[in-house]
Amino acid sequence: MFPGLCHGDRVIARPCRADQLRPGDIVLARHPLDEQLLIKRLSKRCADGWWVLGDNPAASTDSRHFGVIPDALVMAVVTAIAPAASRLRPG
Amino acid sequence: MLRSVVQRILHQLPATQAAAHCDGPCGVYDPASARVAAEAVLSMTKKLLALAPPEGNDAAAWATYNNTFSRYVAVKEEQAQETKEELLILWTDYFKPEHLATFPELHDTFWKAAKLCSACKVNIDQAKAEELMQAVEKIHTMFWSSKGRSDAWVTAS
């Protein structure tokens, strides 16, 4: 998800209804195949869920690999990002 | 200042980890890639057995023969190695300990299949190549039945 997110960033997310989100939102969702918790950006609305992409296409595993994420697997939408301590300037 | 305090508090809170990108979370596995490689091994083995050396001492004919023979051997060895790698990915990454309950012969099947890859790589042995295809078919059946499916075994050749 770089540059949108870096490893170690923390996010605040609120539970949401998938049909009320917009492209561009960052969501926490369950992987459609192995149930791992993912963080991805919504790309486009599909009939059966959301097409999601990582911000860093070359390194990302996303809907290009596992397809649409069904609405029921979209858990929460990110409302704030707390950068990892390593990204904060001292003081 | 306030921002920094908030950040510090946030980083103290317990949080669940979410993966943005990681090694192979796509969960896309398919024994088809092992099957294609194993088919190539069988095909190259048959071609090698069918390849007749030229009669006489014609240098050009021998060069062609040696070239073709070497190519067949190179492809056979490469594809045998490829089959082994594809099988190892299924064995070590896809199959989980809980699968052993359903398929108690899982480890033995993969181990023997990997050994067959080596045998096919080293030798020109059609019987071993056919055994390898049978082993890959067995793995195909286990794989799809672990997903609750019964996909048919289809070969390209």
gemmi code that builds the backbone of each chain (N, CA, C; Angstrom):
import gemmi

chains = {
    "A": [
        ("MET", (0.817, -1.220, 0.000), (0.000, 0.000, 0.000), (0.851, 1.270, 0.000)),
        ("PHE", (2.172, 1.143, -0.146), (3.023, 2.315, -0.249), (2.683, 3.047, -1.559)),
        ("PRO", (2.594, 4.362, -1.595), (2.955, 5.300, -0.533), (1.807, 5.663, 0.415)),
        ("GLY", (0.601, 5.119, 0.179), (-0.522, 5.455, 1.056), (-0.276, 5.020, 2.488)),
        ("LEU", (0.323, 3.861, 2.633), (0.624, 3.329, 3.959), (2.034, 2.767, 3.950)),
        ("CYS", (2.661, 2.788, 5.119), (3.968, 2.145, 5.255), (3.856, 1.040, 6.284)),
        ("HIS", (4.807, 0.120, 6.203), (4.837, -0.973, 7.157), (4.924, -0.393, 8.573)),
        ("GLY", (4.031, -0.841, 9.448), (4.056, -0.364, 10.841), (3.093, 0.784, 11.108)),
        ("ASP", (2.537, 1.379, 10.065), (1.513, 2.409, 10.283), (0.333, 1.781, 11.008)),
        ("ARG", (-0.318, 2.619, 11.832), (-1.530, 2.133, 12.472), (-2.706, 2.892, 11.894)),
        ("VAL", (-3.845, 2.233, 11.821), (-5.014, 2.920, 11.286), (-6.172, 2.796, 12.266)),
        ("ILE", (-7.046, 3.771, 12.202), (-8.312, 3.671, 12.914), (-9.363, 3.397, 11.849)),
        ("ALA", (-10.184, 2.391, 12.100), (-11.174, 2.023, 11.099), (-12.511, 1.832, 11.790)),
        ("ARG", (-13.564, 2.173, 11.080), (-14.890, 1.938, 11.668), (-15.656, 0.934, 10.817)),
        ("PRO", (-16.429, 0.090, 11.505), (-17.228, -0.888, 10.776), (-18.120, -0.161, 9.777)),
        ("CYS", (-18.378, -0.780, 8.660), (-19.106, -0.065, 7.618), (-19.959, -1.023, 6.811)),
        ("ARG", (-20.868, -0.430, 6.060), (-21.606, -1.222, 5.062), (-20.902, -1.031, 3.725)),
        ("ALA", (-20.604, -2.128, 3.086), (-19.788, -2.064, 1.870), (-20.447, -1.237, 0.773)),
        ("ASP", (-21.777, -1.219, 0.745), (-22.444, -0.508, -0.348), (-22.487, 1.004, -0.115)),
        ("GLN", (-21.962, 1.452, 1.028), (-21.957, 2.896, 1.280), (-20.565, 3.503, 1.110)),
        ("LEU", (-19.641, 2.709, 0.615), (-18.276, 3.212, 0.456), (-18.077, 3.782, -0.938)),
        ("ARG", (-16.945, 4.484, -1.089), (-16.650, 5.083, -2.387), (-15.283, 4.630, -2.884)),
        ("PRO", (-15.093, 4.608, -4.195), (-13.753, 4.302, -4.708), (-12.738, 5.250, -4.061)),
        ("GLY", (-11.589, 4.734, -3.720), (-10.583, 5.566, -3.083), (-10.495, 5.316, -1.586)),
        ("ASP", (-11.590, 4.815, -1.003), (-11.561, 4.492, 0.429), (-10.579, 3.343, 0.675)),
        ("ILE", (-9.920, 3.411, 1.836), (-9.057, 2.297, 2.236), (-9.869, 1.430, 3.200)),
        ("VAL", (-9.890, 0.132, 2.941), (-10.713, -0.750, 3.772), (-9.903, -1.907, 4.353)),
        ("LEU", (-10.430, -2.430, 5.461), (-9.968, -3.703, 5.987), (-10.964, -4.748, 5.500)),
        ("ALA", (-10.440, -5.793, 4.889), (-11.335, -6.812, 4.330), (-10.703, -8.182, 4.499)),
        ("ARG", (-11.549, -9.173, 4.513), (-11.054, -10.554, 4.569), (-10.707, -11.022, 3.165)),
        ("HIS", (-9.582, -11.679, 3.042), (-9.174, -12.270, 1.772), (-10.238, -13.280, 1.327)),
        ("PRO", (-10.708, -13.201, 0.074), (-11.784, -14.094, -0.356), (-11.390, -15.567, -0.343)),
        ("LEU", (-10.102, -15.864, -0.386), (-9.708, -17.270, -0.463), (-9.161, -17.817, 0.845)),
        ("ASP", (-8.388, -17.024, 1.578), (-7.801, -17.610, 2.796), (-8.123, -16.833, 4.074)),
        ("GLU", (-9.037, -15.862, 3.982), (-9.563, -15.190, 5.167), (-8.565, -14.324, 5.916)),
        ("GLN", (-7.368, -14.174, 5.382), (-6.395, -13.268, 5.967), (-6.973, -11.848, 5.955)),
        ("LEU", (-6.616, -11.044, 6.990), (-7.110, -9.664, 7.028), (-6.224, -8.790, 6.138)),
        ("LEU", (-6.856, -8.146, 5.170), (-6.115, -7.338, 4.204), (-6.437, -5.872, 4.379)),
        ("ILE", (-5.525, -5.021, 3.932), (-5.824, -3.601, 3.841), (-5.573, -3.169, 2.403)),
        ("LYS", (-6.626, -2.653, 1.761), (-6.542, -2.333, 0.328), (-7.377, -1.104, 0.033)),
        ("ARG", (-7.143, -0.534, -1.146), (-7.927, 0.625, -1.548), (-9.019, 0.187, -2.530)),
        ("LEU", (-10.235, 0.708, -2.326), (-11.333, 0.378, -3.232), (-11.056, 1.015, -4.581)),
        ("SER", (-11.229, 0.239, -5.627), (-10.979, 0.752, -6.963), (-12.298, 1.000, -7.688)),
        ("LYS", (-13.088, -0.053, -7.844), (-14.394, 0.187, -8.479), (-15.448, -0.769, -7.945)),
        ("ARG", (-16.667, -0.292, -8.020), (-17.809, -1.052, -7.541), (-18.198, -2.079, -8.601)),
        ("CYS", (-18.407, -3.319, -8.172), (-18.850, -4.333, -9.105), (-20.204, -4.845, -8.619)),
        ("ALA", (-20.859, -5.615, -9.465), (-22.193, -6.115, -9.119), (-22.133, -6.930, -7.827)),
        ("ASP", (-21.038, -7.663, -7.644), (-20.992, -8.588, -6.523), (-19.993, -8.188, -5.441)),
        ("GLY", (-19.538, -6.961, -5.447), (-18.613, -6.546, -4.394), (-17.701, -5.429, -4.863)),
        ("TRP", (-16.501, -5.391, -4.280), (-15.548, -4.338, -4.623), (-14.303, -4.904, -5.267)),
        ("TRP", (-13.863, -4.198, -6.317), (-12.556, -4.481, -6.921), (-11.552, -3.661, -6.116)),
        ("VAL", (-10.571, -4.304, -5.531), (-9.613, -3.569, -4.698), (-8.218, -3.653, -5.309)),
        ("LEU", (-7.444, -2.608, -5.079), (-6.059, -2.577, -5.563), (-5.154, -2.064, -4.449)),
        ("GLY", (-3.895, -2.451, -4.509), (-2.909, -1.845, -3.629), (-2.431, -0.544, -4.258)),
        ("ASP", (-1.857, 0.343, -3.443), (-1.353, 1.604, -3.998), (-0.071, 1.383, -4.800)),
        ("ASN", (0.584, 0.279, -4.523), (1.870, -0.008, -5.172), (1.673, -1.226, -6.075)),
        ("PRO", (1.186, -0.983, -7.313), (0.730, -2.095, -8.157), (1.791, -3.181, -8.366)),
        ("ALA", (3.037, -2.771, -8.474), (4.076, -3.763, -8.785), (4.239, -4.771, -7.652)),
        ("ALA", (4.032, -4.309, -6.411), (4.285, -5.200, -5.274), (3.002, -5.767, -4.689)),
        ("SER", (1.873, -5.297, -5.171), (0.620, -5.637, -4.500), (0.007, -6.933, -5.007)),
        ("THR", (-0.595, -7.650, -4.081), (-1.455, -8.774, -4.440), (-2.870, -8.302, -4.153)),
        ("ASP", (-3.711, -8.242, -5.150), (-5.021, -7.630, -4.958), (-6.054, -8.278, -5.877)),
        ("SER", (-7.097, -7.531, -6.223), (-8.183, -8.129, -7.022), (-7.693, -8.675, -8.358)),
        ("ARG", (-6.544, -8.202, -8.816), (-5.998, -8.748, -10.052), (-5.692, -10.235, -9.873)),
        ("HIS", (-5.447, -10.627, -8.611), (-5.133, -12.031, -8.345), (-6.333, -12.788, -7.790)),
        ("PHE", (-7.028, -12.174, -6.822), (-8.079, -12.948, -6.155), (-9.489, -12.493, -6.510)),
        ("GLY", (-9.607, -11.532, -7.420), (-10.934, -11.127, -7.884), (-11.633, -10.167, -6.932)),
        ("VAL", (-12.922, -10.057, -7.144), (-13.742, -9.122, -6.361), (-13.842, -9.578, -4.906)),
        ("ILE", (-13.826, -8.614, -4.000), (-14.078, -8.949, -2.592), (-15.578, -8.771, -2.333)),
        ("PRO", (-16.276, -9.841, -1.996), (-17.718, -9.731, -1.746), (-17.990, -8.745, -0.598)),
        ("ASP", (-19.130, -8.067, -0.665), (-19.474, -7.071, 0.353), (-19.345, -7.609, 1.781)),
        ("ALA", (-19.753, -8.861, 1.964), (-19.777, -9.420, 3.321), (-18.373, -9.500, 3.922)),
        ("LEU", (-17.354, -9.466, 3.075), (-15.984, -9.592, 3.584), (-15.314, -8.239, 3.814)),
        ("VAL", (-16.003, -7.164, 3.460), (-15.455, -5.831, 3.731), (-15.813, -5.483, 5.174)),
        ("MET", (-14.797, -5.369, 6.021), (-15.055, -5.264, 7.455), (-15.157, -3.829, 7.953)),
        ("ALA", (-14.260, -2.974, 7.497), (-14.202, -1.629, 8.089), (-13.521, -0.676, 7.131)),
        ("VAL", (-13.835, 0.602, 7.278), (-13.221, 1.615, 6.436), (-12.268, 2.450, 7.292)),
        ("VAL", (-11.125, 2.768, 6.737), (-10.107, 3.502, 7.485), (-10.494, 4.978, 7.564)),
        ("THR", (-10.452, 5.513, 8.788), (-10.802, 6.928, 8.966), (-9.589, 7.772, 9.337)),
        ("ALA", (-8.533, 7.155, 9.848), (-7.330, 7.916, 10.198), (-6.116, 7.010, 10.134)),
        ("ILE", (-4.990, 7.612, 9.808), (-3.735, 6.857, 9.721), (-2.731, 7.465, 10.683)),
        ("ALA", (-2.167, 6.644, 11.545), (-1.093, 7.092, 12.429), (0.209, 6.532, 11.883)),
        ("PRO", (1.068, 7.398, 11.341), (2.300, 6.887, 10.732), (3.143, 6.109, 11.740)),
        ("ALA", (3.855, 5.128, 11.254), (4.748, 4.353, 12.116), (5.743, 5.286, 12.789)),
        ("ALA", (6.160, 4.909, 13.982), (7.091, 5.751, 14.749), (8.314, 6.129, 13.913)),
        ("SER", (8.750, 5.195, 13.056), (9.955, 5.450, 12.267), (9.743, 6.562, 11.231)),
        ("ARG", (8.476, 6.890, 10.945), (8.202, 7.940, 9.961), (8.043, 9.302, 10.616)),
        ("LEU", (7.954, 9.346, 11.930), (7.734, 10.615, 12.634), (9.048, 11.328, 12.858)),
        ("ARG", (9.018, 12.641, 12.641), (10.228, 13.403, 12.936), (10.332, 13.578, 14.447)),
        ("PRO", (11.529, 13.559, 14.968), (11.685, 13.711, 16.420), (11.144, 15.068, 16.881)),
        ("GLY", (10.655, 15.110, 18.111), (10.178, 16.355, 18.715), (8.813, 16.590, 18.362)),
    ],
    "B": [
        ("MET", (2.980, 19.062, 18.976), (3.056, 18.474, 20.318), (1.860, 17.546, 20.553)),
        ("LEU", (0.644, 18.132, 20.372), (-0.571, 17.335, 20.575), (-0.561, 16.130, 19.632)),
        ("ARG", (-0.178, 16.435, 18.392), (-0.127, 15.387, 17.369), (0.799, 14.257, 17.816)),
        ("SER", (1.934, 14.659, 18.323), (2.921, 13.665, 18.742), (2.408, 12.825, 19.923)),
        ("VAL", (1.685, 13.474, 20.837), (1.129, 12.744, 21.991), (0.080, 11.739, 21.498)),
        ("VAL", (-0.785, 12.226, 20.583), (-1.832, 11.350, 20.052), (-1.199, 10.149, 19.354)),
        ("GLN", (-0.160, 10.452, 18.554), (0.525, 9.366, 17.837), (1.059, 8.343, 18.816)),
        ("ARG", (1.653, 8.864, 19.911), (2.255, 7.940, 20.880), (1.193, 7.063, 21.527)),
        ("ILE", (0.072, 7.678, 21.870), (-1.012, 6.900, 22.488), (-1.502, 5.832, 21.508)),
        ("LEU", (-1.684, 6.261, 20.260), (-2.178, 5.317, 19.249), (-1.264, 4.108, 19.118)),
        ("HIS", (0.017, 4.376, 19.214), (0.952, 3.266, 19.027), (1.061, 2.367, 20.249)),
        ("GLN", (0.482, 2.816, 21.375), (0.454, 1.966, 22.566), (-0.749, 1.010, 22.524)),
        ("LEU", (-1.785, 1.414, 21.791), (-3.023, 0.627, 21.802), (-2.815, -0.722, 21.125)),
        ("PRO", (-3.509, -1.737, 21.640), (-3.424, -3.031, 20.944), (-4.104, -2.911, 19.579)),
        ("ALA", (-3.554, -3.555, 18.594), (-4.156, -3.468, 17.259), (-3.972, -4.778, 16.526)),
        ("THR", (-4.920, -5.071, 15.678), (-4.836, -6.257, 14.831), (-3.980, -5.931, 13.614)),
        ("GLN", (-3.215, -6.902, 13.150), (-2.386, -6.676, 11.964), (-3.176, -6.948, 10.693)),
        ("ALA", (-3.037, -6.060, 9.740), (-3.619, -6.296, 8.424), (-2.490, -6.329, 7.409)),
        ("ALA", (-2.581, -7.229, 6.450), (-1.509, -7.371, 5.466), (-1.800, -6.538, 4.233)),
        ("ALA", (-0.825, -5.750, 3.803), (-0.990, -4.963, 2.583), (-0.441, -5.767, 1.399)),
        ("HIS", (0.699, -6.318, 1.558), (1.201, -7.255, 0.556), (2.192, -8.159, 1.248)),
        ("CYS", (2.157, -9.389, 0.849), (3.005, -10.359, 1.523), (3.240, -11.507, 0.578)),
        ("ASP", (4.008, -12.449, 1.011), (4.400, -13.555, 0.153), (3.224, -14.508, -0.055)),
        ("GLY", (2.683, -14.455, -1.244), (1.678, -15.435, -1.638), (0.391, -15.478, -0.851)),
        ("PRO", (-0.184, -14.332, -0.458), (-1.473, -14.437, 0.205), (-2.581, -14.659, -0.807)),
        ("CYS", (-2.224, -14.640, -2.088), (-3.259, -14.745, -3.117), (-3.952, -16.094, -3.036)),
        ("GLY", (-3.255, -17.103, -2.483), (-3.900, -18.399, -2.340), (-4.229, -19.070, -3.660)),
        ("VAL", (-3.548, -18.622, -4.711), (-3.821, -19.231, -6.012), (-2.857, -20.398, -6.242)),
        ("TYR", (-3.368, -21.586, -6.100), (-2.577, -22.787, -6.349), (-3.343, -23.642, -7.340)),
        ("ASP", (-2.592, -24.360, -8.166), (-3.245, -25.245, -9.121), (-2.232, -26.299, -9.549)),
        ("PRO", (-2.580, -27.575, -9.365), (-1.633, -28.622, -9.767), (-1.439, -28.679, -11.280)),
        ("ALA", (-2.173, -27.853, -12.029), (-2.038, -27.875, -13.490), (-0.612, -27.547, -13.920)),
        ("SER", (0.059, -26.643, -13.194), (1.419, -26.272, -13.617), (2.377, -27.458, -13.471)),
        ("ALA", (2.180, -28.270, -12.436), (3.009, -29.477, -12.283), (2.669, -30.482, -13.383)),
        ("ARG", (1.394, -30.559, -13.720), (0.955, -31.519, -14.750), (1.563, -31.178, -16.115)),
        ("VAL", (1.560, -29.887, -16.457), (2.110, -29.479, -17.751), (3.603, -29.826, -17.823)),
        ("ALA", (4.322, -29.557, -16.748), (5.757, -29.864, -16.726), (5.984, -31.372, -16.806)),
        ("ALA", (5.183, -32.139, -16.074), (5.342, -33.605, -16.092), (5.015, -34.161, -17.484)),
        ("GLU", (4.034, -33.577, -18.131), (3.714, -34.012, -19.502), (4.888, -33.763, -20.435)),
        ("ALA", (5.558, -32.624, -20.228), (6.723, -32.313, -21.063), (7.831, -33.343, -20.824)),
        ("VAL", (7.995, -33.764, -19.570), (9.010, -34.775, -19.251), (8.702, -36.073, -19.998)),
        ("LEU", (7.440, -36.488, -19.943), (7.049, -37.728, -20.622), (7.255, -37.600, -22.138)),
        ("SER", (6.861, -36.441, -22.667), (6.992, -36.224, -24.102), (8.454, -36.262, -24.538)),
        ("MET", (9.340, -35.569, -23.784), (10.757, -35.545, -24.165), (11.381, -36.927, -24.015)),
        ("THR", (10.941, -37.667, -23.020), (11.457, -39.029, -22.834), (11.098, -39.892, -24.043)),
        ("LYS", (9.844, -39.788, -24.490), (9.417, -40.568, -25.669), (10.203, -40.154, -26.912)),
        ("LYS", (10.403, -38.846, -27.067), (11.140, -38.358, -28.246), (12.586, -38.864, -28.231)),
        ("LEU", (13.180, -38.886, -27.042), (14.563, -39.359, -26.930), (14.657, -40.829, -27.312)),
        ("LEU", (13.674, -41.623, -26.836), (13.697, -43.053, -27.123), (13.466, -43.318, -28.610)),
        ("ALA", (12.750, -42.397, -29.263), (12.421, -42.596, -30.681), (13.501, -42.053, -31.613)),
        ("LEU", (14.440, -41.305, -31.056), (15.437, -40.634, -31.892), (16.527, -41.625, -32.332)),
        ("ALA", (16.599, -41.851, -33.617), (17.591, -42.811, -34.118), (18.863, -42.080, -34.546)),
        ("PRO", (20.030, -42.600, -34.180), (21.273, -41.972, -34.617), (21.461, -42.169, -36.129)),
        ("PRO", (22.167, -41.253, -36.793), (22.344, -41.383, -38.240), (23.273, -42.551, -38.572)),
        ("GLU", (23.084, -43.081, -39.775), (24.002, -44.145, -40.205), (25.187, -43.506, -40.916)),
        ("GLY", (26.339, -44.138, -40.797), (27.526, -43.622, -41.481), (28.211, -42.522, -40.689)),
        ("ASN", (29.075, -41.795, -41.385), (29.929, -40.815, -40.708), (29.705, -39.397, -41.192)),
        ("ASP", (28.517, -39.138, -41.715), (28.241, -37.793, -42.206), (28.261, -36.793, -41.053)),
        ("ALA", (29.211, -35.876, -41.100), (29.423, -34.944, -39.985), (28.191, -34.089, -39.719)),
        ("ALA", (27.567, -33.609, -40.807), (26.409, -32.734, -40.640), (25.251, -33.495, -40.001)),
        ("ALA", (25.047, -34.740, -40.434), (23.958, -35.550, -39.869), (24.197, -35.804, -38.382)),
        ("TRP", (25.462, -36.065, -38.042), (25.785, -36.308, -36.623), (25.627, -35.029, -35.793)),
        ("ALA", (25.993, -33.914, -36.401), (25.838, -32.641, -35.682), (24.361, -32.391, -35.382)),
        ("THR", (23.527, -32.630, -36.404), (22.083, -32.447, -36.206), (21.563, -33.385, -35.118)),
        ("TYR", (21.999, -34.644, -35.206), (21.550, -35.626, -34.217), (21.981, -35.217, -32.809)),
        ("ASN", (23.250, -34.870, -32.673), (23.756, -34.501, -31.341), (23.049, -33.263, -30.802)),
        ("ASN", (22.801, -32.336, -31.705), (22.114, -31.102, -31.302), (20.704, -31.422, -30.798)),
        ("THR", (19.976, -32.216, -31.588), (18.602, -32.564, -31.211), (18.584, -33.354, -29.904)),
        ("PHE", (19.482, -34.323, -29.812), (19.560, -35.154, -28.606), (19.820, -34.279, -27.372)),
        ("SER", (20.785, -33.370, -27.505), (21.138, -32.501, -26.368), (19.953, -31.628, -25.964)),
        ("ARG", (19.279, -31.103, -26.985), (18.117, -30.250, -26.689), (17.037, -31.033, -25.955)),
        ("TYR", (16.753, -32.251, -26.421), (15.726, -33.066, -25.769), (16.111, -33.338, -24.306)),
        ("VAL", (17.380, -33.663, -24.105), (17.838, -33.950, -22.740), (17.718, -32.691, -21.868)),
        ("ALA", (18.133, -31.551, -22.434), (18.097, -30.306, -21.658), (16.666, -29.970, -21.238)),
        ("VAL", (15.735, -30.100, -22.188), (14.333, -29.773, -21.877), (13.772, -30.776, -20.866)),
        ("LYS", (14.096, -32.044, -21.052), (13.606, -33.070, -20.122), (14.076, -32.762, -18.699)),
        ("GLU", (15.340, -32.433, -18.545), (15.876, -32.165, -17.212), (15.267, -30.896, -16.615)),
        ("GLU", (15.141, -29.888, -17.443), (14.569, -28.624, -16.968), (13.119, -28.820, -16.511)),
        ("GLN", (12.354, -29.556, -17.300), (10.940, -29.756, -16.973), (10.769, -30.688, -15.769)),
        ("ALA", (11.692, -31.639, -15.604), (11.630, -32.509, -14.420), (11.873, -31.678, -13.159)),
        ("GLN", (12.824, -30.761, -13.252), (13.116, -29.875, -12.125), (11.913, -28.971, -11.839)),
        ("GLU", (11.331, -28.479, -12.921), (10.149, -27.618, -12.803), (8.988, -28.369, -12.130)),
        ("THR", (8.788, -29.609, -12.547), (7.723, -30.426, -11.939), (7.963, -30.536, -10.441)),
        ("LYS", (9.226, -30.804, -10.085), (9.544, -30.964, -8.663), (9.255, -29.674, -7.903)),
        ("GLU", (9.656, -28.549, -8.461), (9.433, -27.269, -7.766), (7.942, -26.989, -7.601)),
        ("GLU", (7.175, -27.246, -8.647), (5.721, -27.002, -8.559), (5.084, -27.910, -7.509)),
        ("LEU", (5.554, -29.158, -7.451), (5.004, -30.081, -6.453), (5.381, -29.631, -5.043)),
        ("LEU", (6.617, -29.166, -4.879), (7.060, -28.741, -3.543), (6.254, -27.539, -3.057)),
        ("ILE", (5.880, -26.654, -3.992), (5.070, -25.494, -3.603), (3.711, -25.964, -3.075)),
        ("LEU", (3.111, -26.911, -3.789), (1.817, -27.440, -3.320), (1.987, -28.134, -1.963)),
        ("TRP", (3.031, -28.925, -1.861), (3.247, -29.722, -0.646), (3.494, -28.820, 0.570)),
        ("THR", (4.400, -27.858, 0.395), (4.822, -27.088, 1.575), (3.988, -25.831, 1.802)),
        ("ASP", (3.399, -25.259, 0.742), (2.657, -24.006, 0.929), (1.143, -24.222, 0.955)),
        ("TYR", (0.648, -25.042, 0.031), (-0.815, -25.193, -0.022), (-1.323, -26.139, 1.058)),
        ("PHE", (-0.786, -27.348, 1.104), (-1.333, -28.336, 2.034), (-0.950, -27.992, 3.470)),
        ("LYS", (-1.923, -28.087, 4.345), (-1.762, -27.727, 5.760), (-1.857, -28.996, 6.608)),
        ("PRO", (-1.352, -28.915, 7.860), (-1.399, -30.105, 8.720), (-2.789, -30.748, 8.791)),
        ("GLU", (-3.850, -29.920, 8.784), (-5.192, -30.509, 8.917), (-5.575, -31.387, 7.719)),
        ("HIS", (-4.901, -31.155, 6.564), (-5.198, -31.995, 5.403), (-4.765, -33.442, 5.614)),
        ("LEU", (-3.809, -33.638, 6.542), (-3.300, -34.989, 6.782), (-4.383, -35.921, 7.310)),
        ("ALA", (-5.359, -35.348, 8.017), (-6.444, -36.166, 8.548), (-7.233, -36.790, 7.404)),
        ("THR", (-7.466, -35.989, 6.344), (-8.222, -36.482, 5.189), (-7.346, -37.312, 4.259)),
        ("PHE", (-6.078, -36.916, 4.142), (-5.173, -37.600, 3.205), (-3.947, -38.098, 3.972)),
        ("PRO", (-4.096, -39.207, 4.684), (-2.961, -39.683, 5.489), (-1.739, -40.018, 4.635)),
        ("GLU", (-1.961, -40.298, 3.345), (-0.840, -40.682, 2.477), (-0.207, -39.469, 1.796)),
        ("LEU", (-0.589, -38.273, 2.246), (-0.131, -37.037, 1.587), (1.395, -36.935, 1.496)),
        ("HIS", (2.066, -37.077, 2.635), (3.530, -36.915, 2.633), (4.200, -37.955, 1.748)),
        ("ASP", (3.729, -39.200, 1.870), (4.321, -40.285, 1.097), (4.133, -40.038, -0.413)),
        ("THR", (2.952, -39.569, -0.776), (2.652, -39.314, -2.188), (3.588, -38.249, -2.762)),
        ("PHE", (3.733, -37.137, -2.009), (4.593, -36.055, -2.502), (6.058, -36.483, -2.535)),
        ("TRP", (6.469, -37.205, -1.501), (7.865, -37.623, -1.421), (8.210, -38.517, -2.604)),
        ("LYS", (7.313, -39.488, -2.874), (7.563, -40.399, -4.005), (7.510, -39.644, -5.341)),
        ("ALA", (6.580, -38.690, -5.449), (6.472, -37.920, -6.692), (7.745, -37.106, -6.914)),
        ("ALA", (8.274, -36.508, -5.851), (9.506, -35.719, -5.969), (10.670, -36.618, -6.386)),
        ("LYS", (10.701, -37.837, -5.820), (11.755, -38.798, -6.196), (11.633, -39.182, -7.672)),
        ("LEU", (10.382, -39.319, -8.145), (10.182, -39.655, -9.559), (10.691, -38.543, -10.466)),
        ("CYS", (10.521, -37.287, -10.021), (11.056, -36.162, -10.801), (12.561, -36.332, -10.974)),
        ("SER", (13.230, -36.692, -9.880), (14.693, -36.887, -9.947), (15.031, -38.033, -10.893)),
        ("ALA", (14.284, -39.136, -10.772), (14.569, -40.303, -11.622), (14.388, -39.947, -13.099)),
        ("CYS", (13.342, -39.177, -13.396), (13.084, -38.785, -14.789), (14.131, -37.803, -15.290)),
        ("LYS", (14.658, -37.001, -14.372), (15.684, -36.037, -14.761), (16.978, -36.759, -15.137)),
        ("VAL", (17.344, -37.744, -14.327), (18.633, -38.430, -14.495), (18.610, -39.451, -15.638)),
        ("ASN", (17.465, -40.132, -15.806), (17.409, -41.239, -16.755), (16.529, -40.912, -17.963)),
        ("ILE", (16.584, -41.816, -18.940), (15.605, -41.773, -20.039), (14.719, -42.982, -19.816)),
        ("ASP", (13.685, -42.825, -19.017), (12.917, -43.963, -18.534), (11.425, -43.675, -18.673)),
        ("GLN", (10.842, -44.237, -19.709), (9.429, -43.939, -19.989), (8.512, -44.443, -18.878)),
        ("ALA", (8.856, -45.592, -18.286), (8.009, -46.128, -17.213), (7.972, -45.154, -16.037)),
        ("LYS", (9.142, -44.580, -15.699), (9.201, -43.618, -14.592), (8.413, -42.356, -14.943)),
        ("ALA", (8.510, -41.922, -16.188), (7.798, -40.715, -16.604), (6.285, -40.941, -16.518)),
        ("GLU", (5.853, -42.161, -16.877), (4.417, -42.467, -16.776), (3.984, -42.563, -15.320)),
        ("GLU", (4.871, -43.121, -14.485), (4.587, -43.166, -13.037), (4.463, -41.756, -12.471)),
        ("LEU", (5.324, -40.873, -12.969), (5.280, -39.479, -12.501), (3.920, -38.852, -12.841)),
        ("MET", (3.444, -39.106, -14.061), (2.130, -38.585, -14.448), (1.036, -39.119, -13.525)),
        ("GLN", (1.139, -40.416, -13.163), (0.132, -40.996, -12.261), (0.206, -40.337, -10.883)),
        ("ALA", (1.438, -40.048, -10.431), (1.601, -39.402, -9.121), (1.002, -37.995, -9.147)),
        ("VAL", (1.233, -37.278, -10.255), (0.687, -35.909, -10.362), (-0.848, -35.971, -10.416)),
        ("GLU", (-1.365, -36.998, -11.081), (-2.826, -37.144, -11.131), (-3.388, -37.392, -9.721)),
        ("LYS", (-2.680, -38.196, -8.953), (-3.131, -38.479, -7.578), (-3.154, -37.181, -6.760)),
        ("ILE", (-2.116, -36.367, -6.961), (-2.036, -35.089, -6.247), (-3.146, -34.142, -6.725)),
        ("HIS", (-3.398, -34.154, -8.028), (-4.499, -33.366, -8.594), (-5.817, -33.729, -7.885)),
        ("THR", (-6.055, -35.031, -7.734), (-7.310, -35.484, -7.121), (-7.380, -35.049, -5.652)),
        ("MET", (-6.276, -35.200, -4.931), (-6.259, -34.778, -3.514), (-6.491, -33.282, -3.398)),
        ("PHE", (-5.788, -32.531, -4.264), (-5.873, -31.071, -4.216), (-7.314, -30.604, -4.392)),
        ("TRP", (-7.955, -31.084, -5.470), (-9.313, -30.580, -5.744), (-10.309, -31.112, -4.735)),
        ("SER", (-10.086, -32.315, -4.234), (-11.045, -32.817, -3.253), (-10.874, -32.046, -1.929)),
        ("SER", (-9.681, -31.513, -1.673), (-9.488, -30.691, -0.455), (-10.251, -29.377, -0.577)),
        ("LYS", (-10.591, -29.003, -1.803), (-11.369, -27.781, -2.006), (-12.844, -28.108, -2.241)),
        ("GLY", (-13.202, -29.368, -2.027), (-14.586, -29.775, -2.201), (-15.000, -29.852, -3.658)),
        ("ARG", (-13.998, -29.992, -4.545), (-14.312, -30.076, -5.970), (-13.822, -31.396, -6.540)),
        ("SER", (-14.321, -31.731, -7.710), (-13.869, -32.975, -8.335), (-13.512, -32.693, -9.787)),
        ("ASP", (-12.623, -31.702, -9.992), (-12.238, -31.327, -11.345), (-11.633, -32.518, -12.094)),
        ("ALA", (-12.011, -32.627, -13.337), (-11.544, -33.762, -14.146), (-10.050, -33.630, -14.436)),
        ("TRP", (-9.399, -34.753, -14.560), (-7.977, -34.806, -14.940), (-7.887, -34.725, -16.454)),
        ("VAL", (-7.353, -33.628, -16.942), (-7.260, -33.431, -18.388), (-5.798, -33.211, -18.746)),
        ("THR", (-5.336, -33.848, -19.811), (-3.952, -33.621, -20.232), (-3.928, -32.934, -21.591)),
        ("ALA", (-2.801, -32.277, -21.859), (-2.682, -31.512, -23.095), (-2.340, -32.423, -24.270)),
        ("SER", (-1.628, -33.516, -23.980), (-1.195, -34.370, -25.086), (-2.000, -35.657, -25.125)),
    ],
}
model = gemmi.Model(1)
for chain_id, residues in chains.items():
    chain = gemmi.Chain(chain_id)
    for i, (resn, *xyz) in enumerate(residues, 1):
        res = gemmi.Residue()
        res.name, res.seqid = resn, gemmi.SeqId(i, " ")
        for name, pos in zip(("N", "CA", "C"), xyz):
            atom = gemmi.Atom()
            atom.name, atom.element = name, gemmi.Element(name[0])
            atom.pos, atom.b_iso = gemmi.Position(*pos), 0.0
            res.add_atom(atom)
        chain.add_residue(res)
    model.add_chain(chain)
structure = gemmi.Structure()
structure.add_model(model)
structure.setup_entities()
